[in-house]
Amino acid sequence: MDARIAKGLALAALALALASCGGRQPLKPVQGQRMPAVPVGAPTAPTAAQLTTPSIQARPERNVELLTQSKVRGDDQFDLPPESDPK
């Protein structure tokens, strides 16, 4: 039983070591390909970091403001009862 635990810990340590050894180098285009064209109106071409950063529309910020006080709902002029004789 102790050998199984030791083997499992060794395997977990090996997996952690392999997962943490990834290289961090700046992105560059594949051999033979060019960088994207400069967008109209932009002074320079976007960098790789700018191209891989999601826009605000892609990742909107969350609004997690909690309701701290109950409030009486105001009068709604569009909250009408249903028609008695729908057409």
N, C-alpha and C positions, 0 to 999 in steps of 0.2 A: 504494500500500500504506500509506503514512503517513497518507493521508486517511482510510482505513478505520479505522485505529487511533485517530486523533483523534476520528472520528465515534463510535466505540464507547465511548471514554472520556467523551465529552460526554453520550452517552445514559446511561451508568452514573451519572455525576454528577447528571444530572437525576432519575433514578429514586431515587437516595439522598436528594436534596433533597426530593422529593415524599413519600417515606416518612417523613421525620423532621419534617414540619411538622404533624403531628396535634395537635389541641388537647387539653388535659387540664383538663377542667372537672368539677366534682362532678355525679354523676348526679341527675336529678330526674324525677318522673313525667311522662308524656305529658299534654298539655293535656286536661283533662276526666277524667283518671283519678286515683284516690286511692292513697295509700301502702298497703301491706298492713296488715291488722289487727294489733293488738298480740297476741302469743301469750299464752295463758293462763299466768298466773304470772309474766310478765315485767313489770318496772316501767315500761318504755318501749318504744316501737316500735323495731325494728331499723333501723339506718341502711343506706344503700345499700352502703357498704363492708362491713358485716357480712353483708348478703345475698349479695354477690358473692364473699366469701371461702369457699373450699371447706372442708368439715368434715374432721376427722381421718379419718373413715371414707371420705370421697371421695378423699383423698390421704394414705394412710398413709406414715409414715416408713419408709425402707428400713433394713434391718439388714444391713450389708455386712461384718460381723465375719468375718474370715478364720479358718479353723482353723489354729492355730499348733502344736498338738501332737496326735499320734495318741493315741487312747484306746481301750482294749480295751472292747468292748461288754459291758454287764452282762447278767446272766441274765434272760431274759424268760419269765415264766410263761405267756404266751399264745402263744409260738412253739412250736406243737405240730406234729408230723408229720401228713400227711394220713391220713385213715382208710383202712384196707386194703379195706374193703367199704362203699363209699358207698351210701346208701339213697335 
